[in-house]
Amino acid sequence: MRTLSRDHGQKSPRSQCAVILVTALALMLSAGYRCNAQSVPAGVTAKRAGLKKCDRTHFRLLLDVGHTEEAHGAISARNVAEYVFNLRLAREIDQRLIEDGFTRTVLLVTHGSAQGSLIERVTVANRLSASLFLSIHHDSIPDKFIENWEYEGQPSHFSDRFKGHSLFVSFENPNLKSSFLFARLLGG
């Protein structure tokens, strides 16, 4: 993702990501996605199917900050832990969602080891009955593509070979069609 200067009135990449997420969510809801995560069949409008469109104030999005302070994930080329990037982006998305009427959005920040935090995430997600669970991560690359360099006097690693994003949807998801819809809208 390229960096845009705030001096020129352009939004930061994090702000752009938050706007894209909110837009994808709004598109999904206008396409007939119901608050209980059941989608309308292709070619059938929500109105024709006898369904009300989802009300943003009733839609609960659980926004998971990937990793924890203790299990921080990958380290960036400038020696910043993935958790720091995830938390920064998730906070911005959370703020934007709430500003756009998704008032039941929950920012999920867990603590502890990788395994312990996963158990905590599952417990909270099940308890809150989210309409959508979204986990924020910044991926690393395989070690064979990493190059060494020094940043501010500290040894570090980087790679300029790859750009882009990826979206993961679990096949064990009971609402697979709706999740794929959201992923396609977000990816687009």
C-alpha positions as CSV (number, residue, x, y, z in Angstrom):
1,M,0.0,0.0,0.0
2,R,1.6,3.3,-0.9
3,T,1.8,6.1,1.5
4,L,-0.2,9.3,0.8
5,S,0.8,12.6,2.3
6,R,-1.7,14.2,4.7
7,D,-0.2,17.6,3.6
8,H,-2.1,17.3,0.3
9,G,-5.4,16.7,1.9
10,Q,-5.4,13.0,1.0
11,K,-6.3,10.3,3.5
12,S,-3.7,8.0,5.0
13,P,-3.7,4.3,3.9
14,R,-5.3,3.4,7.2
15,S,-8.1,5.9,6.7
16,Q,-8.6,4.6,3.1
17,C,-8.8,1.1,4.5
18,A,-11.4,2.1,7.0
19,V,-13.5,3.8,4.3
20,I,-13.2,0.7,2.1
21,L,-14.4,-1.5,4.9
22,V,-17.3,0.7,5.8
23,T,-18.3,0.9,2.1
24,A,-18.1,-2.8,1.7
25,L,-20.2,-3.4,4.8
26,A,-22.8,-0.8,3.6
27,L,-22.9,-2.5,0.1
28,M,-23.4,-5.9,1.7
29,L,-26.3,-4.6,3.8
30,S,-27.9,-2.9,0.9
31,A,-27.6,-6.1,-1.1
32,G,-29.9,-7.9,1.3
33,Y,-27.6,-9.2,4.0
34,R,-29.7,-9.6,7.1
35,C,-28.6,-8.9,10.6
36,N,-28.8,-12.5,11.5
37,A,-26.2,-13.3,8.8
38,Q,-28.5,-15.0,6.4
39,S,-28.3,-13.8,2.8
40,V,-31.0,-13.4,0.2
41,P,-30.8,-15.8,-2.8
42,A,-29.1,-14.4,-5.9
43,G,-31.4,-12.3,-8.1
44,V,-34.0,-11.8,-5.3
45,T,-34.2,-8.5,-3.6
46,A,-34.6,-8.4,0.2
47,K,-37.9,-6.6,-0.2
48,R,-39.3,-9.3,-2.6
49,A,-38.1,-12.0,-0.2
50,G,-40.1,-10.3,2.5
51,L,-37.0,-9.3,4.5
52,K,-36.1,-5.9,6.0
53,K,-32.6,-4.7,5.2
54,C,-30.3,-4.8,8.1
55,D,-30.3,-1.8,10.4
56,R,-26.8,-0.6,11.1
57,T,-27.7,0.1,14.7
58,H,-28.5,-3.6,15.2
59,F,-25.6,-5.0,13.2
60,R,-22.8,-6.2,15.6
61,L,-19.4,-6.3,14.0
62,L,-16.7,-7.9,16.1
63,L,-13.4,-6.3,15.1
64,D,-10.5,-8.5,16.2
65,V,-7.0,-7.0,16.6
66,G,-4.8,-9.8,15.4
67,H,-2.1,-10.9,17.8
68,T,-1.3,-9.5,21.3
69,E,1.4,-7.4,23.0
70,E,2.9,-10.6,24.2
71,A,2.5,-12.6,20.9
72,H,3.1,-9.7,18.6
73,G,3.4,-11.4,15.2
74,A,5.7,-10.4,12.4
75,I,8.2,-7.4,12.7
76,S,8.1,-4.8,9.9
77,A,11.0,-3.4,8.0
78,R,11.2,-0.6,10.5
79,N,11.1,-2.9,13.5
80,V,7.4,-2.3,14.4
81,A,5.5,-5.3,15.6
82,E,2.5,-6.5,13.6
83,Y,0.3,-6.1,16.7
84,V,1.0,-2.3,16.6
85,F,-0.1,-2.0,13.0
86,N,-3.2,-4.2,13.6
87,L,-4.2,-2.2,16.7
88,R,-3.8,1.2,14.9
89,L,-5.8,0.1,11.9
90,A,-8.5,-1.6,13.9
91,R,-9.0,1.5,16.1
92,E,-9.4,3.6,13.0
93,I,-11.9,1.1,11.4
94,D,-13.8,1.0,14.7
95,Q,-14.1,4.7,14.9
96,R,-15.2,5.0,11.3
97,L,-17.8,2.2,11.7
98,I,-19.3,3.9,14.8
99,E,-19.4,7.3,13.0
100,D,-21.2,5.6,10.1
101,G,-23.9,4.2,12.3
102,F,-22.6,0.8,13.2
103,T,-22.9,1.6,16.9
104,R,-22.7,-2.0,18.1
105,T,-19.2,-2.5,16.8
106,V,-16.9,-4.1,19.3
107,L,-13.1,-3.7,19.2
108,L,-11.7,-7.0,20.5
109,V,-8.2,-6.7,22.1
110,T,-6.9,-9.9,23.7
111,H,-3.8,-10.5,25.8
112,G,-1.4,-13.3,26.5
113,S,0.1,-16.1,24.5
114,A,-1.0,-17.0,21.0
115,Q,-3.0,-20.0,22.2
116,G,-4.5,-18.3,25.2
117,S,-5.6,-15.3,23.1
118,L,-7.2,-17.5,20.5
119,I,-9.3,-19.2,23.2
120,E,-10.3,-15.8,24.6
121,R,-11.3,-14.6,21.0
122,V,-13.5,-17.6,20.5
123,T,-15.1,-17.2,23.9
124,V,-15.9,-13.6,23.4
125,A,-17.1,-14.1,19.8
126,N,-19.5,-16.8,20.9
127,R,-20.8,-14.8,23.8
128,L,-21.4,-11.6,21.7
129,S,-23.2,-13.3,18.8
130,A,-21.6,-11.0,16.2
131,S,-23.2,-10.5,12.8
132,L,-19.7,-10.4,11.4
133,F,-16.3,-11.3,12.8
134,L,-13.4,-9.5,11.2
135,S,-9.8,-10.1,12.2
136,I,-7.2,-7.6,11.2
137,H,-3.7,-8.9,10.3
138,H,-0.7,-7.6,8.4
139,D,1.0,-10.7,6.8
140,S,4.6,-11.4,6.5
141,I,6.3,-13.3,3.7
142,P,8.3,-16.5,3.5
143,D,11.9,-16.2,4.9
144,K,13.4,-17.0,1.5
145,F,12.2,-13.6,0.2
146,I,13.5,-11.5,3.1
147,E,16.5,-9.2,2.6
148,N,18.6,-7.8,5.4
149,W,19.1,-4.1,6.0
150,E,19.7,-1.6,8.8
151,Y,17.1,0.9,10.1
152,E,18.0,3.6,12.6
153,G,21.1,1.6,13.5
154,Q,19.2,-1.6,14.2
155,P,19.4,-4.7,12.0
156,S,16.1,-5.4,10.2
157,H,14.6,-7.2,7.3
158,F,12.4,-6.2,4.3
159,S,11.0,-7.3,1.0
160,D,9.8,-5.2,-1.9
161,R,8.8,-8.1,-4.1
162,F,5.1,-8.3,-3.3
163,K,2.2,-6.0,-2.9
164,G,-1.5,-6.5,-2.3
165,H,-3.9,-8.0,0.2
166,S,-5.5,-11.3,1.0
167,L,-8.8,-12.2,2.6
168,F,-9.4,-15.5,4.4
169,V,-12.9,-17.0,4.8
170,S,-13.2,-20.3,6.7
171,F,-15.0,-23.1,5.0
172,E,-16.2,-24.1,8.5
173,N,-18.1,-20.9,8.6
174,P,-21.9,-21.6,9.0
175,N,-22.6,-18.4,6.9
176,L,-20.1,-19.1,4.1
177,K,-22.1,-17.4,1.3
178,S,-22.5,-14.2,3.2
179,S,-18.9,-14.2,4.3
180,F,-17.8,-14.7,0.6
181,L,-20.1,-11.8,-0.4
182,F,-18.5,-9.5,2.2
183,A,-14.9,-10.7,1.1
184,R,-15.7,-10.1,-2.5
185,L,-17.0,-6.6,-1.8
186,L,-14.1,-5.8,0.5
187,G,-11.5,-7.2,-1.9
188,G,-13.0,-5.3,-4.9
